[in-house]
Amino acid sequence: MSDARSDAARYAAQRAAGEQPTTGSDEQSRGTGLTAENSSAVVESAIQQAIRRGEFDNLPGAGKPLEGLGTHHDPDWWLRRKIETENLSGLGPPALRLRVDNAELENQLDLESRESRVREILEDFNRRVVEARRQLQGGPPVVTPTRDVDGEVRAWQDRRAARAALAREAAAADAPAPRRRRWFAR
């Protein structure tokens, strides 16, 4: 087995002797490269060289315990981790998705600027709740209530008016006071 220094020395010696220098790829093509016996030694020496160069210093998670070590075995651990890291939503039984949608519905409505769009969102939400109640696919029960469309539209209009009033007050507070004209300045 050889490392980079001995390969470089062999290359320089062959070149000084006027021979055609051989490289590691030439040796591997002739069959003198990695074998089953020395492949683990090659890998180990590459790791040791990287450690000496400091390539494993300051890696993320260094000195921290491994996640999930010592807990029960979960065959779907990779799926749960993917959902957490990618912040995926819309997965799971309809009852749980509706609970999340119900909690976030006001924020979603507040982003809309047209009443017709607010009504569409509320009608779609109510349709999904009724549909989930009709289907008996198992899972947790659907306890999410439907929303009163007219009541929610009024609440949306009230929240929108309150935000507009706050914006006007903030704009008035930030506006510079009008300058008073002095009587002697002409």
Secondary structure, DSSP 8 states (H G I E B T S, - for coil): ---HHHHHHHHHHHHHTT-----HHHHHHTT-S--TTTHHHHHHHHHHHHHHHTTTTT-TTTTS--TTTTS---TTHHHHHHHHHHT--S-S-HHHHHHHHHHHHHHHHHT---HHHHHHHHHHHHHHHHHHHH----SS--------HHHHHHHHHHHHHHHHHHHHHHHHHHS-------SS--
